[in-house]
Amino acid sequence: MKITNIEVLEGKRDISFPAPYYPAWTAPGGRPSSSFRVTLLRISTDEGICGYGPFWGRVDDFIRNYLIGSDPLLIERFWFDCMNGREGGLGRSSCGAIDIALWDIAGKAAGLPISKLLGAKDDRVPVYAATSRLLDGDELAELALEIQAQGFRAIKLRMHRQCFKDDLAAVGAVREACPDMFIIVDANQNNRSVGYNYWDLPTAELVARELQAMGVAILEEPRGRYDMEGLSKLSENNAIRISGGEHSANIHEFREHLLRGTYGVIQPDPIIGDIGVTGMRKLGVISEYLGRQFMPHVCGLGAFALSFAAAVQVVSTLSNCPYLEFNHDPPFLTPDNQQFYINEKFTVGSDGCVGVPQAPGLGVEVLEDAI
């Protein structure tokens, strides 16, 4: 089997939000969005098997020339040659989506889901509802109750208000409304935000202690990812688990974090960097060996359906992933507007879990005409 073509499938229509959408990490200087589009990657082969991945950007000439005419099942060779951290960017797009598409082809060729190719452990995976907006305490508590009623047992809240005391008050309102909910808090201190008052280390330490007292389990990105010393202190001095890593360009950026104990929870994203299925699997095994939890970051909106499909296939093979991110913030992030282009939507059961698709490859069928 040989690769014959690599195509970027650009969405032909806008997916509108019911109102202006203003995610937390853009505050206070960002602008609301009214819509988004879906972009996918398709790799075709001479045997009629196609693999898909979520995508941003373009496929550069080096990658295209490398892959056309090659065997799509030589995935580790592709990872070693093209995703091993030798470039460090240089303006090219992530190869994460390409790696996902290659694994999709491998599974389809074998007639097995990726999880079975890797060695499956579970067929259902616990998920948390990743909310995205800076609502006031009452609104956030109401949203959390709605999400809990939909089957979720875990939720992620955002901290990015100008005063961290307002952040704490909002989280406190949710804890009071949902005493049994597993709560993750994302501070988004590694995001680029115009006009935002980033926390210094003493503030991060204070917030960590206050959240720990509320029973919050995980604090995500309380400092920028290059503050190894500060993140190490936060992890060492607090029982709350510190997490991060979604913006990392490749798996090598996690080396110092793993060795220095900065993160108790490792969170690579499949497509923001050169991660893909291969990188997630490598980091999952390494973090398990070192006693860390592994909870991949999953992008929302147009990337969600295939990013989640890839992540759920991988984490179902691991024993150190307590929850997987499931972007859900109604009425803005919902199954209807994030998963309309796959044949069967991922849904959360009363057990707070999502089933791992058992069809070959990613386990989902892409409906190209829908985008």
C-alpha positions in Angstrom: 0.0 0.0 0.0 1.3 3.5 -1.0 0.2 7.0 -0.2 -1.2 8.7 -3.3 -2.4 12.1 -2.1 -2.6 14.4 0.9 -5.4 16.9 0.9 -6.6 19.7 3.2 -10.4 19.7 3.3 -11.6 23.2 4.0 -15.0 23.7 5.4 -17.5 25.3 2.9 -19.7 26.9 5.5 -19.6 28.8 8.8 -20.9 27.1 11.9 -22.7 29.9 13.8 -22.8 30.4 17.6 -26.2 31.3 19.2 -24.6 34.5 20.5 -21.1 36.1 20.6 -18.6 33.5 22.0 -15.9 34.8 24.3 -13.6 32.1 25.7 -11.8 32.8 28.9 -8.2 32.5 27.6 -8.7 35.5 25.3 -9.8 37.9 28.2 -9.6 40.7 28.6 -8.3 42.0 25.3 -9.7 39.5 22.9 -12.8 39.7 20.6 -15.8 37.5 20.6 -16.4 35.1 17.7 -19.6 34.6 15.8 -18.8 31.4 14.0 -16.1 28.8 13.1 -15.2 26.4 10.3 -14.0 22.8 10.1 -10.7 21.9 8.4 -9.7 18.3 8.0 -6.7 16.4 6.6 -7.3 13.4 4.3 -4.5 11.0 3.3 -5.4 8.7 0.4 -3.8 5.4 -0.7 -3.7 3.2 -3.8 -5.8 0.6 -2.0 -8.7 3.0 -1.6 -8.2 3.4 2.2 -8.3 7.0 3.4 -7.2 8.3 6.8 -8.4 11.5 8.4 -7.2 14.0 11.0 -8.2 17.4 12.5 -6.0 20.1 11.0 -4.8 23.7 11.0 -2.5 25.4 8.5 -0.9 23.7 5.5 1.1 20.6 4.5 4.6 21.8 3.6 6.5 20.5 0.6 9.0 18.5 2.7 6.2 16.5 4.3 4.3 16.1 1.1 7.4 14.9 -0.8 8.3 12.6 2.1 4.9 10.9 2.2 3.7 10.6 -1.4 4.6 7.2 -2.7 5.6 5.9 0.8 4.1 3.1 2.9 1.5 4.6 5.3 2.1 1.9 7.8 5.7 3.0 8.5 4.4 5.4 11.2 7.3 5.2 13.6 9.7 6.0 10.7 7.6 9.1 9.9 7.5 10.1 13.5 11.3 9.7 13.9 12.1 11.6 10.6 9.5 14.3 10.8 8.1 14.7 14.4 11.2 14.2 16.5 11.9 17.8 17.5 14.7 18.6 15.0 13.1 21.7 13.5 11.5 23.4 16.4 8.9 25.0 14.2 10.4 27.2 11.4 6.9 28.2 10.4 5.5 24.8 9.5 2.2 23.3 10.7 2.0 20.5 13.2 2.4 16.9 11.9 0.1 15.7 14.7 -2.9 15.5 12.3 -0.8 13.5 9.8 0.2 11.0 12.4 -3.5 10.6 13.4 -4.5 10.0 9.7 -1.7 7.4 9.3 -3.0 5.5 12.4 -6.5 5.8 11.0 -5.2 4.1 7.8 -3.4 1.4 9.8 -6.5 0.5 11.8 -8.6 0.4 8.7 -6.1 -1.8 6.9 -6.0 -4.2 9.9 -9.8 -4.1 10.4 -9.3 -3.0 14.0 -9.7 0.2 16.1 -6.5 1.9 17.0 -7.0 0.9 20.7 -6.8 -2.7 19.7 -3.7 -2.2 17.6 -2.0 -0.6 20.6 -3.3 -3.1 23.2 -6.7 -2.1 24.6 -7.4 -1.9 28.3 -10.9 -0.4 28.5 -13.8 0.1 26.2 -15.2 3.1 28.2 -13.3 6.2 29.3 -14.3 8.7 32.1 -14.5 12.3 30.7 -14.7 15.8 32.2 -16.8 18.6 30.7 -14.4 21.3 29.7 -16.2 24.6 30.0 -14.7 27.7 28.4 -16.3 31.0 29.6 -15.9 33.4 32.5 -19.4 33.4 33.9 -20.2 34.9 37.3 -20.6 32.5 40.3 -24.4 32.0 40.0 -24.3 31.4 36.3 -21.4 29.0 36.5 -23.1 27.0 39.3 -26.2 26.8 37.2 -24.2 25.6 34.2 -22.4 23.0 36.4 -25.7 21.6 37.7 -26.9 21.3 34.1 -23.8 19.5 33.1 -23.9 17.2 36.1 -27.5 16.3 35.2 -26.3 15.3 31.7 -24.2 12.5 33.2 -20.8 14.2 33.8 -19.1 13.6 37.1 -16.2 15.9 36.5 -15.9 19.5 35.2 -13.2 22.0 34.2 -13.6 25.6 35.2 -11.7 28.6 33.9 -9.7 31.2 35.8 -8.8 34.3 33.8 -10.5 37.2 35.6 -8.4 40.2 36.3 -8.6 39.6 40.0 -7.9 36.1 41.2 -10.3 36.6 44.1 -13.1 36.7 41.7 -11.8 33.5 40.2 -11.9 31.8 43.6 -15.4 33.1 44.3 -16.7 31.6 41.0 -15.1 28.2 41.8 -16.5 28.3 45.3 -20.0 28.8 44.0 -19.7 25.7 41.8 -18.3 23.6 44.7 -21.2 24.7 46.9 -23.7 23.7 44.2 -22.0 20.5 43.3 -20.3 19.1 46.4 -19.5 15.7 44.8 -18.2 16.9 41.5 -14.6 16.3 40.5 -13.3 19.8 39.7 -10.4 20.8 37.5 -9.4 24.5 37.3 -7.6 25.9 34.3 -5.7 29.2 35.0 -4.6 29.6 31.4 -1.4 31.4 32.5 0.5 30.1 29.5 -1.9 31.7 27.0 -1.1 35.0 25.2 -3.7 37.5 26.4 -3.6 41.2 25.8 -4.0 43.3 29.0 -4.2 40.3 31.4 -2.6 40.5 34.9 -0.6 37.3 34.9 -0.1 35.7 38.3 3.3 35.9 40.0 4.5 32.9 41.9 3.1 33.9 45.3 -0.3 34.5 43.8 -0.2 31.0 42.2 0.8 29.5 45.5 -2.1 31.3 47.3 -4.6 30.2 44.6 -3.3 26.6 44.8 -3.9 26.5 48.6 -7.3 28.0 48.3 -8.4 25.6 45.6 -7.0 22.7 47.6 -9.1 23.7 50.5 -12.2 23.6 48.3 -11.4 20.1 47.2 -10.3 21.0 43.7 -8.3 18.1 42.3 -6.2 19.7 39.5 -4.8 23.1 38.8 -3.9 23.5 35.1 -1.2 26.0 33.9 -0.8 28.2 37.0 2.4 29.5 35.5 4.0 29.6 32.0 5.4 26.3 30.9 9.0 27.5 31.0 8.9 28.4 34.7 10.3 25.0 35.7 11.4 26.2 39.2 8.0 27.8 40.0 6.0 24.8 38.7 8.3 22.5 40.7 7.7 24.4 43.9 3.9 24.5 43.3 3.9 20.7 42.8 6.1 20.0 45.8 4.3 22.3 48.2 0.7 21.4 47.4 -1.4 18.3 47.4 -3.4 19.6 44.5 -2.0 18.2 41.2 -0.4 20.7 38.9 -1.0 20.0 35.2 0.1 21.5 31.8 1.7 20.9 28.4 -1.0 21.6 25.8 1.2 24.1 23.9 4.3 21.9 23.8 5.7 21.6 20.3 6.9 18.0 20.6 7.4 15.3 23.2 10.9 16.5 24.0 9.5 19.6 25.6 8.1 17.4 28.4 11.5 15.9 29.3 12.4 18.5 32.0 8.9 18.6 33.3 8.9 14.8 33.8 12.4 14.7 35.3 11.9 17.7 37.6 8.4 16.9 38.7 6.8 20.2 37.6 3.5 18.5 36.5 1.6 15.8 38.3 -0.6 15.6 35.2 0.8 15.5 31.7 -1.4 17.2 29.1 -0.1 17.1 25.5 -2.5 18.1 22.7 -2.7 15.7 19.7 -2.5 18.5 17.1 -1.2 21.7 18.6 2.3 20.2 18.4 4.0 17.2 16.8 2.3 14.8 19.1 -0.4 12.8 17.3 -1.3 9.2 18.4 2.4 8.2 18.5 3.4 11.0 20.8 0.4 10.5 23.1 1.2 6.8 23.4 4.9 7.5 24.1 4.2 10.2 26.7 1.4 8.1 28.3 3.8 5.2 28.9 6.6 7.4 30.2 4.4 9.3 32.5 2.9 6.1 33.9 6.4 4.8 34.6 7.4 8.0 36.4 4.2 8.0 38.5 2.4 10.9 36.7 -1.1 11.0 35.5 -1.8 11.5 31.8 -4.8 13.5 30.6 -4.4 14.8 27.0 -5.7 18.3 26.1 -8.4 18.1 23.4 -9.1 21.2 21.3 -12.7 22.2 20.8 -14.8 23.5 17.9 -14.0 22.1 14.5 -11.0 20.1 15.7 -12.9 18.4 18.5 -14.5 15.3 16.9 -11.4 13.8 15.4 -9.0 15.0 18.1 -11.2 13.4 20.7 -11.5 10.2 18.6 -7.7 9.9 18.5 -7.3 10.7 22.2 -9.9 8.3 23.4 -8.4 5.5 21.4 -5.0 6.1 23.0 -6.0 6.7 26.7 -8.2 3.5 26.6 -4.8 1.6 26.4 -3.4 3.3 29.5 -3.9 2.9 33.2 -2.9 6.4 34.3 -5.7 8.5 32.7 -8.4 9.3 35.3 -10.3 11.6 32.9 -10.2 12.7 29.3 -11.1 16.3 28.2 -14.6 16.6 26.5 -15.3 20.1 25.4 -18.8 20.9 26.5 -20.1 24.3 27.3 -23.7 24.6 26.1 -25.0 26.4 24.1 -21.6 27.2 22.5 -19.7 23.9 22.6 -22.1 21.0 22.1 -22.2 17.6 20.3 -24.4 19.1 17.6 -22.0 21.9 16.5 -18.7 20.1 17.2 -19.5 16.6 15.9 -21.9 17.1 13.0 -19.3 15.7 10.4 -18.9 12.2 11.9 -21.4 9.4 11.6 -22.0 8.7 15.3 -21.5 11.4 18.0 -19.6 10.8 21.2 -22.1 10.9 24.1 -21.6 10.8 27.8 -23.4 8.0 29.7 -24.9 8.1 33.2 -21.6 6.6 34.4 -19.7 9.8 33.2 -17.9 7.8 30.5 -17.7 7.7 26.7 -17.5 4.5 24.8 -14.4 3.8 22.7 -15.5 3.3 19.1 -14.9 -0.2 17.9 -14.9 0.4 14.1 -11.5 0.2 12.4 -9.1 3.1 12.7 -10.3 6.1 14.6 -13.6 4.3 14.8 -15.7 7.1 13.3 -16.7 7.8 9.7 -16.1 11.3 8.3 -19.0 12.8 6.4 -17.1 15.0 4.0 -20.2 16.6 2.4 -21.2 17.9 5.8 -18.3 20.3 6.2 
